[in-house]
Amino acid sequence: MSGRIEQIALAGPLPPPFGGMANQTRQLAELLRASGIGVRLIRSNSPYRPAWAGRIRGLRALFRLFPYLTAAWRGLGKVQLVHLMANSGWSWHLFAAPIIWLAQIRNVPVIVNYRGGEAEAFLKKQIHWLRPTLRRVDQLVVPSGFLKEVFARFGIDAEVVPNIIDLDHFSGGKKERPVSDAPHLVVCRNLELIYDVETAIRAFSLVHRHSPAAKLTIAGEGPERAALEQLADSLQIKSSVTFSGRLDRDEMVTLYRSADLMLNSSQVDNMPNALLESMSAGVPVVTTDAGGIPHMVRDGISALVRPVGDYEGMAQAAIELLSDHDRYRQLVHNAREEVSRYRWESVKPQWLALYTRTIDGRLATESRKQAE
């Protein structure tokens, strides 16, 4: 019996757009290949062909689904294992569940790497539909203790393997300089209701009142943009707020190097990459306590944590931190220490052990069947 890892399939989205799961998929593929493991990418968000199909609601998912499943069927016949990136809602039903069933037909073991802060609501509504598919999964993996606890409440076991952060990419060149009288704050989330960027803008308006030269950059895109721009205008801070849209990885590095502090005001969350990137880049974080965030950071040690929706508390925390250079530097130092556990050098052995165990487990099962 040999569980040597030679070729795996990695199924999930890729940038663009530059979202958390897409970034993790690309980064994992790059790092596994650099480690000598063959990776066959099965992209769930390939460009629409023809391009006009992407403009037709309802049908556009089908134009993306059929090529995805065709690529999956072909690819599964050439690999030892499937590493499937998965999320809640329609994404699960359209892009995760079919891969699991195709792998079952192909007799290929599946590791589901489930992420997303809305897991509990999704499981509550659809657990009876999910269980038959989850029984076909060899291993469920989540990136945080928070999600492990969520699945445990439904009697489902999960193993924790954290997200990966390229510390060298984000930390290079950042100087721990004293904060100026014109601090630059950043928000790096998609402009969706669950990320509650409104609260961050309201918090910034109070920081701006304290430091009129303060600036805010919002790096993200989404359906709430127009409403958020209107909010900034109504708070009379429009000229101090920049909506940059989505930025790629290198553009994010440039943004972090100019930033003095990150605001994260999400209402629902798991393990946001933006916080890991910010901590790695030496940019201290003021965040809400949504979802799995308290599993990532320690209040007062590696970040400042306030209740969801508490824009006044977030603003006060930001003002105090920007005014206290010693505490600022200590928070930066602690955050960099904390984020070191997300290095590839720390996460790689966990994935390789899991791959080997899964392949060996399937080989053992097949041997037993043949013996019978």
C-alpha positions in Angstrom: 0.0 0.0 0.0 1.4 3.4 -1.0 -0.2 6.8 -0.4 2.5 8.7 -2.3 1.0 11.9 -3.6 1.7 12.5 -7.3 -1.4 14.1 -8.8 -4.5 15.7 -7.3 -7.4 17.7 -8.7 -8.0 21.1 -7.1 -11.6 22.2 -7.8 -12.7 25.8 -7.1 -12.7 29.4 -8.3 -9.7 31.4 -9.4 -9.1 35.1 -9.7 -10.4 37.3 -11.1 -12.4 38.3 -9.1 -10.0 38.5 -6.2 -12.1 36.9 -3.5 -10.9 35.0 -0.4 -11.7 31.5 -1.8 -10.3 32.3 -5.3 -7.1 33.6 -3.8 -6.7 30.5 -1.6 -7.3 28.2 -4.5 -4.7 29.9 -6.7 -2.2 30.1 -3.8 -2.6 26.5 -2.8 -2.1 25.3 -6.4 1.0 27.3 -6.8 2.5 26.1 -3.5 1.6 22.4 -4.1 3.2 22.5 -7.5 6.3 24.1 -6.0 6.4 21.2 -3.6 6.5 18.7 -6.4 2.9 17.7 -6.5 1.0 17.6 -9.7 -2.2 19.8 -9.6 -5.0 19.5 -12.1 -7.1 22.7 -11.7 -10.8 22.4 -12.3 -12.0 26.0 -12.4 -15.6 26.7 -11.3 -15.6 30.3 -12.5 -14.1 30.1 -16.0 -14.9 33.0 -18.3 -18.3 32.8 -20.0 -18.2 31.4 -23.5 -19.8 33.1 -25.4 -19.2 36.3 -23.4 -22.8 37.5 -23.7 -24.0 34.5 -21.7 -22.6 36.2 -18.5 -25.3 39.0 -18.9 -28.2 36.6 -18.7 -29.4 36.0 -15.2 -30.5 32.4 -14.5 -28.9 31.0 -17.6 -25.3 32.2 -17.0 -24.8 29.6 -14.2 -25.6 26.8 -16.7 -23.1 28.2 -19.3 -20.5 27.9 -16.6 -21.7 24.7 -15.0 -21.5 22.4 -18.1 -17.9 23.1 -19.0 -17.0 22.8 -15.4 -18.6 19.3 -15.0 -17.1 18.2 -18.3 -13.6 19.2 -17.2 -14.2 17.5 -13.9 -15.3 14.3 -15.4 -12.2 14.2 -17.6 -9.9 15.3 -14.8 -11.1 12.9 -12.2 -9.9 9.9 -14.3 -6.3 11.1 -14.0 -5.8 11.9 -10.3 -5.5 10.2 -6.9 -7.6 12.6 -5.0 -10.0 15.6 -5.3 -9.4 18.7 -3.1 -12.7 20.6 -3.4 -13.1 24.2 -2.3 -16.7 24.6 -1.2 -19.1 27.3 0.1 -22.7 27.7 1.2 -25.9 28.3 -0.8 -26.2 27.8 -4.6 -22.5 27.5 -4.8 -22.6 24.3 -2.9 -25.5 22.8 -5.0 -24.1 23.9 -8.4 -20.3 23.5 -8.0 -19.5 21.3 -4.9 -22.2 18.6 -4.7 -21.8 17.5 -8.4 -18.1 17.0 -8.0 -18.6 14.8 -5.0 -21.0 12.6 -6.9 -18.8 12.5 -10.0 -15.9 11.5 -7.8 -18.1 8.7 -6.3 -18.7 7.4 -9.7 -15.0 7.6 -10.6 -14.0 6.0 -7.3 -11.8 9.0 -6.4 -11.5 10.1 -2.7 -12.7 13.6 -1.9 -11.6 16.2 0.6 -14.1 19.0 1.0 -12.4 22.2 2.1 -15.5 24.1 3.3 -15.3 27.8 4.1 -17.8 30.7 4.6 -19.3 32.4 7.6 -22.9 31.6 6.7 -22.4 27.8 7.3 -24.8 27.6 10.3 -27.7 29.2 8.5 -27.1 27.1 5.5 -26.9 23.9 7.5 -30.1 24.7 9.5 -32.1 25.1 6.3 -30.7 22.3 4.2 -29.0 19.7 6.4 -31.4 16.9 5.2 -30.4 17.6 1.6 -26.7 17.8 2.5 -26.3 14.7 4.5 -26.5 12.2 1.6 -23.8 14.1 -0.3 -21.6 14.6 2.8 -21.6 10.8 3.4 -19.7 10.5 0.1 -16.9 12.7 1.4 -13.7 11.1 2.7 -12.8 14.1 4.9 -14.3 17.5 5.7 -11.8 20.2 6.3 -12.5 23.7 7.6 -10.1 26.6 8.1 -11.1 27.5 11.7 -12.2 26.2 15.0 -15.3 28.3 14.6 -16.5 26.3 11.6 -15.5 23.0 13.3 -17.9 23.9 16.1 -20.7 24.8 13.7 -20.5 21.5 11.9 -20.2 19.6 15.3 -23.6 21.0 16.3 -25.0 19.0 13.4 -23.2 15.9 14.3 -20.6 16.3 11.5 -16.9 15.9 12.2 -14.4 18.3 10.6 -10.7 18.7 10.7 -9.1 22.2 11.0 -6.4 23.2 8.5 -5.9 27.0 8.5 -5.8 29.3 5.5 -2.4 30.1 3.9 -0.8 33.5 3.8 2.3 34.4 1.9 4.0 36.4 4.6 6.9 37.4 2.5 4.7 38.8 -0.2 2.8 41.1 2.1 5.4 42.0 4.7 8.3 43.1 2.4 9.0 46.8 2.6 6.5 47.8 5.3 8.0 50.1 7.9 6.7 50.4 11.4 6.7 54.2 11.4 5.0 56.5 13.9 1.4 57.3 12.9 1.1 60.7 11.4 -1.6 63.3 11.9 -3.1 62.2 8.6 -3.7 58.5 9.1 -4.7 56.3 6.2 -7.4 53.7 7.1 -8.4 50.9 4.8 -11.4 48.5 4.4 -10.6 45.4 2.2 -13.9 43.6 1.8 -16.5 43.1 -0.9 -19.4 45.7 -0.7 -22.1 43.3 0.4 -24.5 43.5 3.3 -22.9 40.7 5.3 -19.6 42.7 5.5 -21.4 45.8 6.8 -19.0 48.4 5.3 -21.6 51.0 6.4 -20.4 50.5 10.0 -16.8 51.0 8.9 -17.7 54.3 7.1 -19.6 55.5 10.2 -16.6 54.6 12.4 -14.3 56.5 10.0 -16.5 59.6 10.1 -15.8 59.8 13.8 -12.0 59.2 13.3 -12.2 62.0 10.6 -13.8 64.3 13.1 -10.9 63.7 15.5 -8.3 63.9 12.7 -9.6 65.9 9.8 -6.7 65.0 7.5 -7.5 61.2 7.8 -8.2 59.2 4.6 -10.1 56.0 4.0 -9.6 53.6 1.1 -12.3 51.0 0.5 -10.8 48.2 -1.7 -13.7 46.1 -2.9 -16.7 46.0 -5.2 -20.3 44.9 -4.9 -24.0 45.8 -4.9 -23.8 48.2 -2.0 -21.3 50.6 -3.6 -23.8 53.2 -4.6 -25.5 53.3 -1.2 -22.1 53.5 0.5 -21.0 56.3 -1.7 -24.2 58.1 -0.8 -23.6 57.5 2.9 -20.1 59.0 2.7 -21.6 62.0 1.0 -24.3 62.4 3.7 -21.6 62.2 6.4 -19.7 65.0 4.7 -16.6 62.8 4.3 -16.9 62.1 0.6 -13.6 63.8 -0.4 -11.8 61.8 2.2 -13.1 58.4 1.1 -11.7 56.5 -2.0 -13.6 53.6 -3.5 -10.8 51.9 -5.3 -12.8 48.8 -6.6 -11.2 45.4 -6.5 -7.4 45.3 -6.4 -5.2 42.4 -7.4 -2.6 40.9 -5.1 0.2 43.3 -6.0 -2.1 46.3 -5.8 -3.1 45.1 -2.3 0.5 45.0 -1.2 0.9 48.6 -2.3 -2.3 49.6 -0.5 -1.1 47.9 2.8 2.3 49.7 2.6 0.5 53.0 2.6 -2.0 52.1 5.3 -1.9 52.9 9.1 -4.9 50.8 10.2 -7.5 48.4 8.9 -11.2 48.5 9.8 -13.2 45.3 9.4 -16.9 45.6 10.3 -18.3 42.3 9.0 -21.5 40.9 10.5 -20.9 37.3 9.2 -17.4 35.9 8.8 -15.2 32.9 9.1 -11.5 33.5 8.6 -11.1 36.5 6.4 -7.9 36.6 4.4 -7.9 40.4 4.5 -7.1 40.3 8.2 -4.3 37.8 7.7 -2.8 40.0 5.0 -3.1 43.1 7.0 -1.5 41.5 10.1 1.3 40.2 7.9 1.8 43.6 6.3 2.2 45.3 9.7 -1.1 47.1 9.5 -3.0 46.8 12.9 -6.6 45.7 12.8 -9.8 47.0 14.5 -12.5 44.4 13.8 -15.9 43.2 14.9 -16.2 39.9 16.7 -18.2 38.3 13.9 -18.1 34.5 13.4 -14.7 33.0 13.5 -12.7 36.2 14.0 -12.3 35.7 17.8 -10.6 32.3 16.8 -8.1 34.3 14.7 -7.1 37.2 16.9 -6.9 38.1 20.6 -8.5 41.3 21.6 -5.9 43.8 22.9 -3.0 41.6 21.9 -3.1 40.9 18.1 -6.1 43.2 17.2 -8.7 45.3 18.8 -12.1 43.6 18.7 -15.5 45.3 19.2 -19.1 44.0 18.9 -20.8 43.7 15.5 -22.4 47.1 14.5 -20.5 49.1 17.2 -19.1 51.8 15.0 -18.6 54.2 18.0 -16.5 51.5 19.7 -14.5 50.8 16.6 -13.9 54.5 16.1 -12.7 55.0 19.7 -10.4 51.9 19.4 -8.9 53.3 16.2 -8.4 56.8 17.7 -6.7 55.5 20.8 -4.5 53.1 18.9 -3.4 55.8 16.4 -2.6 58.1 19.3 -0.5 55.5 21.2 2.7 54.7 19.3 4.0 52.2 21.8 0.8 50.2 21.8 0.6 50.5 18.0 4.0 48.9 17.6 3.3 46.2 20.1 0.0 45.3 18.3 1.9 45.1 15.0 4.6 42.9 16.6 2.0 40.5 18.2 0.0 40.3 15.0 3.0 39.3 13.0 3.8 36.6 15.6 0.2 35.4 15.5 0.0 35.2 11.7 3.1 33.0 11.4 1.0 29.9 12.0 -0.6 30.5 8.6 2.8 30.2 6.7 3.0 27.5 4.1 5.8 25.9 6.1 3.3 25.4 8.9 0.2 24.5 6.8 2.0 22.3 4.2 2.6 19.3 6.6 -1.0 19.3 7.6 -2.3 19.1 4.0 0.3 16.5 2.9 -0.5 14.3 5.9 -4.2 14.6 5.2 -3.8 13.7 1.5 -1.7 10.7 2.4 -4.1 9.5 5.0 -7.0 9.9 2.6 -5.3 8.0 -0.2 -4.2 5.3 2.1 -7.7 5.0 3.5 -9.2 4.5 0.1 -6.5 2.0 -0.9 -7.2 0.0 2.3 -10.9 0.0 1.6 -10.4 -1.3 -1.9 -8.0 -4.0 -0.6 -10.7 -5.2 1.9 -13.3 -5.3 -0.8 -11.1 -7.4 -3.1 -10.3 -9.8 -0.2 -13.9 -10.4 0.4 
